[in-house]
Amino acid sequence: MAGMGMIMPFLPSMVKELGITNPKDISVWSGILFGVSFLFAAVFAPFWGSLGDRIGRKSIILRATFGLSVTALAMSAVENIHQLLFLRIVHGALGGIVPSFIALVSKTLPKEKTGEGLGVLQTAMIMGSVFGPLLGGILFDLSGVRTVMLFISLATFIAGLITVFFIHEEKQKPVKTNIIESVFKNIRFVIDSKHILTIAFIQFLIQFAILMAQPVLPQFIESFNSTNKSGTLIGSVFAVTGITTMIFAPFWGRLGDRKSHKRILSISLLGTGLAFIPQAFVFGIYMLFPVRILIGAFIAGVVPSTQTLLVRQTVENKRGGVLGICQSFSLLGTALGPIVGGSVAAAFGIRVSFLVTAGLLLITWYYSRTFIKETEKVSPVTTE
């Protein structure tokens, strides 16, 4: 996660390096490059999740880490924007690592510790998202964005080696049906389960809203900085949000296990939506930092709550496939959010995109309070 997190804040800089100089075009291309990877990840996530249920989640993690290493290496040598676009598509198609991690971790946890365990997993993932942009910003200032890509390639390759030697998993039992049939069975199961489908749609709305602001935030930060050394500053703003999220995620997970994950999700969405409003009105970099800390503190409760609600609705031998489908909803929001956000920023200004994000999160808060019903009952699934 540290490796892959490095690229996100610096896509606008790479777009400029590849010859796109108009600020509005930079916003649009940054949104496209950010979003297209997640769009293709959304398409392939159900397949990788179902395949992990059949052949083992460790195999899926290995495929993703080594594949992403090669893709990042190729990104360091691109010569035009269309080559970068193609590699971002490949990067997305090779994704699908998160459902495998969640399924692998949740398999070893007692039900009453699911939220806390997934909160710790989120903390580990966010550590990568924190130190990735921060280290990437330092490398960017020292030697440019292509060096960042080379480091990403090295980091993901090392992650693959760690998986080979330190992650152990029992062999999966043989499954009679073919992989395509399993994917469609899982899709039908999610559609038939109103509760799971509702959570999946909420995941889409959350990611769509939050990621609207993500690709234009580096430009917003640069507007406060008169020097050319903006990489470290951008990385620091992203890092402070991640550090706060990392600190609060286990807290929200434990509180959800004791109280109610639906309640934690509601508090998190309301707090995050309200926190995005002042972000649209800051006029200095030091005003931005406390706002981003507040956003990080509340957004930390979203993932443990939604993932725990989903895990408690699925049986273990179908978990990867079902989580993969739900991850597709999330990734679709992650894909479309930056594209829409970049277009909104180009048309109406960056500050307006922050206000739209706040409004969508508050709508999602109301929707979650109205339609999510928390239950311990696992939805029936026919095992194979």
C-alpha positions in Angstrom: 0.0 0.0 0.0 2.9 2.4 0.6 4.1 1.8 -2.9 0.8 2.2 -4.6 -0.1 5.2 -2.4 2.9 7.2 -3.7 1.5 7.8 -7.2 -1.9 9.3 -6.3 -0.9 12.8 -5.2 1.5 13.2 -8.1 -0.6 12.3 -11.1 -1.2 16.0 -12.0 2.6 16.5 -12.0 3.1 13.6 -14.4 0.3 14.9 -16.6 2.2 18.2 -16.9 5.4 16.4 -17.6 3.8 14.6 -20.5 2.9 17.9 -22.2 -0.6 18.8 -20.8 -0.2 22.4 -19.6 -3.7 24.0 -19.5 -4.9 23.9 -15.8 -8.4 22.8 -16.8 -7.0 20.0 -19.0 -4.7 18.9 -16.1 -7.8 18.6 -13.8 -9.7 16.5 -16.4 -6.8 14.2 -17.3 -5.8 13.7 -13.6 -9.4 12.7 -12.9 -9.4 10.3 -15.9 -6.1 8.7 -15.0 -7.0 8.4 -11.4 -10.5 7.0 -12.1 -9.9 4.6 -15.0 -7.7 2.3 -13.0 -10.4 1.8 -10.4 -13.1 1.4 -13.1 -11.2 -1.6 -14.5 -10.5 -2.9 -11.0 -14.3 -2.8 -10.4 -14.9 -4.9 -13.5 -12.3 -7.6 -12.5 -12.8 -7.6 -8.7 -15.7 -10.2 -8.7 -13.6 -12.5 -10.8 -10.5 -12.2 -8.6 -12.6 -12.6 -5.4 -14.3 -15.8 -6.7 -10.9 -17.2 -7.9 -9.4 -16.6 -4.5 -12.2 -18.6 -2.9 -11.3 -21.5 -5.2 -7.5 -21.4 -5.4 -6.6 -19.5 -2.2 -6.4 -15.8 -1.3 -2.6 -15.8 -1.1 -2.3 -16.7 -4.8 -4.5 -13.6 -5.6 -2.3 -11.4 -3.4 0.9 -12.7 -5.2 -0.6 -12.1 -8.6 -1.5 -8.5 -7.7 1.7 -7.5 -6.1 4.1 -8.8 -8.7 1.8 -7.6 -11.5 1.6 -4.1 -10.1 5.4 -4.1 -9.7 5.9 -4.7 -13.5 3.2 -2.1 -14.3 4.8 0.6 -12.2 8.2 -0.1 -13.8 6.6 0.4 -17.2 5.0 3.7 -16.0 8.4 5.1 -15.2 9.2 5.0 -19.0 6.1 6.4 -20.6 6.5 9.0 -23.3 3.0 10.3 -23.7 -0.3 10.6 -21.9 -1.9 7.7 -23.9 0.7 5.3 -22.8 0.1 6.3 -19.2 -3.6 5.8 -19.7 -3.1 2.3 -21.0 -0.9 1.3 -18.1 -3.4 2.8 -15.6 -6.0 0.5 -17.2 -3.6 -2.5 -16.8 -2.9 -1.5 -13.2 -6.6 -1.6 -12.5 -7.3 -4.9 -14.1 -4.5 -6.5 -12.0 -6.0 -5.2 -8.7 -8.4 -7.0 -6.5 -6.1 -7.4 -3.5 -8.4 -5.9 -0.8 -11.2 -8.5 -0.8 -8.6 -11.2 -0.6 -7.0 -9.6 2.5 -10.3 -9.1 4.2 -11.5 -12.6 3.5 -8.1 -14.0 4.7 -8.1 -12.0 7.9 -11.8 -12.4 8.8 -11.4 -16.2 8.5 -9.2 -16.2 11.5 -11.2 -13.8 13.7 -14.0 -14.6 16.2 -17.3 -12.9 15.3 -17.2 -10.5 18.3 -13.7 -9.3 17.2 -14.4 -8.8 13.5 -14.8 -5.0 13.7 -11.6 -4.6 15.8 -9.6 -6.9 13.5 -10.7 -5.2 10.3 -9.9 -1.9 12.0 -6.4 -3.1 12.6 -6.2 -4.3 9.0 -7.3 -0.8 7.8 -4.6 0.7 10.0 -2.0 -1.4 8.3 -3.2 -0.4 4.9 -3.5 3.2 5.8 0.1 3.2 7.1 1.0 2.6 3.4 -1.3 5.3 2.3 0.4 7.6 4.9 4.0 7.0 4.3 3.6 6.4 0.6 2.6 10.0 -0.3 5.1 11.4 2.2 8.0 9.4 0.9 6.8 9.9 -2.6 6.8 13.7 -2.0 10.4 13.7 -0.8 11.5 11.6 -3.8 9.5 13.8 -6.2 11.2 16.9 -4.9 14.7 15.3 -5.1 14.5 13.6 -8.5 11.1 13.8 -10.1 8.0 11.7 -10.6 9.7 8.9 -12.6 11.9 8.0 -9.6 8.7 7.7 -7.6 7.4 5.1 -10.1 10.6 3.1 -9.9 10.3 3.1 -6.1 6.7 1.9 -6.4 7.9 -1.0 -8.5 10.5 -1.9 -5.9 8.0 -1.6 -3.0 5.4 -3.8 -4.5 8.0 -6.4 -5.5 9.1 -6.5 -1.9 5.5 -6.9 -0.8 5.2 -9.9 -3.0 8.3 -11.5 -1.5 6.9 -10.9 2.0 3.7 -12.6 1.0 5.7 -15.6 -0.4 7.6 -16.2 2.8 5.4 -14.9 5.7 1.7 -15.4 4.7 0.5 -19.0 5.2 -2.9 -20.3 4.1 -4.6 -23.7 4.2 -5.2 -25.3 0.8 -8.7 -24.7 -0.6 -11.1 -27.6 -1.1 -11.7 -28.5 -4.7 -14.8 -26.8 -6.3 -16.8 -28.5 -9.1 -18.3 -25.5 -10.8 -16.2 -23.3 -13.2 -15.1 -19.8 -12.2 -17.5 -17.9 -14.4 -20.5 -19.9 -13.0 -19.2 -19.0 -9.5 -19.0 -15.3 -10.3 -22.6 -15.2 -11.6 -23.9 -17.2 -8.6 -22.2 -14.6 -6.3 -23.7 -11.7 -8.3 -27.1 -13.3 -8.1 -26.7 -13.8 -4.4 -25.8 -10.1 -3.8 -28.7 -8.9 -5.9 -31.1 -11.2 -4.0 -29.8 -10.0 -0.6 -31.4 -6.6 -0.1 -29.2 -5.9 3.0 -25.9 -6.6 1.2 -27.0 -4.7 -1.9 -27.8 -1.7 0.3 -24.4 -1.7 1.9 -22.7 -2.1 -1.4 -24.6 0.9 -2.8 -23.6 2.9 0.2 -20.0 2.0 -0.4 -20.4 3.3 -3.9 -21.8 6.6 -2.7 -19.0 7.0 -0.1 -16.2 6.5 -2.5 -17.8 8.6 -5.2 -18.2 11.5 -2.9 -14.8 11.3 -1.2 -12.8 10.7 -4.5 -14.5 13.7 -6.2 -12.1 15.8 -4.2 -9.0 13.6 -4.3 -7.4 14.3 -7.8 -7.8 18.1 -7.5 -6.5 18.4 -3.9 -2.9 18.5 -5.0 -3.7 21.5 -7.2 -5.5 23.1 -4.3 -2.4 22.7 -2.1 -0.1 24.0 -4.8 -2.2 27.2 -5.0 -1.0 28.0 -1.4 2.7 27.4 -2.2 4.8 29.9 -4.2 7.9 27.6 -4.4 8.6 24.8 -6.8 9.1 22.3 -4.0 5.5 21.4 -3.5 5.9 17.6 -3.4 6.7 17.3 0.2 3.9 19.7 1.2 1.4 17.6 -0.9 2.6 14.4 0.7 2.4 16.0 4.2 -1.3 17.0 3.7 -2.2 13.5 2.5 -0.1 11.9 5.3 -1.7 13.9 8.1 -5.1 12.7 7.0 -3.9 9.1 6.8 -2.2 9.2 10.2 -5.4 10.4 11.9 -7.4 7.7 10.1 -4.8 5.1 11.2 -5.1 6.1 14.8 -8.9 6.2 14.9 -9.7 3.0 12.8 -9.2 0.4 15.6 -11.1 2.7 18.0 -14.1 2.8 15.7 -13.8 -0.9 15.1 -13.8 -1.8 18.8 -16.6 0.6 19.5 -18.7 -0.9 16.7 -18.1 -4.4 18.2 -19.4 -3.3 21.6 -22.2 -0.9 20.4 -23.4 -1.0 16.8 -21.6 -0.8 13.5 -24.6 0.9 11.9 -24.3 3.6 14.5 -20.6 4.0 14.0 -21.1 4.2 10.2 -23.8 6.9 10.8 -21.5 9.0 13.0 -18.6 8.6 10.6 -20.6 9.7 7.5 -22.1 12.7 9.3 -18.8 13.9 10.7 -17.0 13.5 7.4 -19.7 15.3 5.5 -19.6 18.2 7.8 -15.8 18.4 7.9 -15.6 18.8 4.1 -17.5 22.1 4.3 -14.8 24.2 5.9 -12.2 22.7 3.5 -13.9 24.7 0.8 -13.2 28.0 2.7 -9.6 27.7 3.8 -7.2 30.3 2.5 -3.9 29.0 3.8 -2.0 25.8 4.0 -2.0 25.8 7.8 -5.8 26.2 7.9 -6.0 23.1 5.7 -4.1 20.8 8.1 -6.7 20.8 11.0 -9.5 20.3 8.6 -7.8 17.2 7.1 -7.2 15.9 10.6 -10.9 16.2 11.3 -11.8 14.4 8.0 -9.3 11.6 8.8 -10.7 11.1 12.3 -14.3 10.6 11.1 -13.6 8.7 7.9 -11.7 6.1 9.9 -15.0 4.6 11.0 -16.4 4.0 7.5 -14.4 0.9 6.3 -14.5 -1.2 9.6 -18.2 -0.6 9.9 -19.2 -1.4 6.3 -16.8 -4.4 6.0 -17.9 -5.9 9.3 -21.6 -5.5 8.3 -20.8 -7.4 5.1 -18.6 -10.1 6.7 -21.4 -11.0 9.1 -23.7 -11.5 6.2 -21.6 -14.0 4.3 -20.3 -17.6 4.9 -16.6 -18.1 4.7 -16.3 -20.2 1.5 -18.1 -17.5 -0.5 -16.7 -14.4 1.3 -14.0 -13.5 -1.2 -16.4 -13.6 -4.1 -19.1 -11.6 -2.4 -16.7 -9.1 -1.0 -15.2 -8.8 -4.5 -18.6 -7.8 -5.9 -19.2 -5.3 -3.1 -15.7 -4.0 -3.8 -16.7 -3.4 -7.4 -19.4 -1.0 -6.1 -16.7 0.8 -4.1 -14.3 0.8 -7.0 -16.9 2.1 -9.4 -17.4 5.1 -7.1 -13.6 5.5 -6.8 -13.5 5.5 -10.7 -16.3 7.8 -11.4 -15.7 10.2 -8.5 -12.4 11.6 -9.7 -13.7 12.0 -13.3 -16.8 13.9 -12.2 -14.7 15.8 -9.6 -12.1 16.9 -12.1 -14.9 18.1 -14.5 -16.7 20.0 -11.7 -13.4 21.6 -10.6 -12.6 22.6 -14.2 -16.1 24.1 -14.7 -16.9 25.7 -11.3 -13.6 25.7 -9.3 -12.0 23.4 -6.9 -13.8 24.8 -3.8 -17.1 23.9 -5.4 -16.1 20.2 -5.7 -15.4 20.1 -2.0 -18.9 21.4 -1.2 -20.5 18.9 -3.6 -18.5 16.1 -1.8 -19.9 17.4 1.5 -23.5 17.3 0.2 -23.2 13.8 -1.2 -21.8 12.5 2.1 -24.6 14.0 4.0 -27.1 12.4 1.6 -25.3 9.1 2.1 -25.6 9.6 5.9 -29.3 9.9 5.6 -29.6 6.9 3.3 -27.6 4.7 5.6 -29.7 5.7 8.7 -32.9 4.9 6.8 -32.1 1.7 4.9 -29.3 -0.2 6.7 -30.6 -2.7 9.3 -27.9 -4.3 11.4 -28.3 -8.1 12.0 -26.1 -10.9 13.1 -27.9 -13.4 10.8 -25.8 -14.7 7.9 -27.6 -14.7 4.6 -28.2 -18.3 3.3 -25.7 -19.4 0.6 -25.6 -22.8 -1.0 -22.2 -24.2 -0.5 -20.5 -26.2 -3.3 
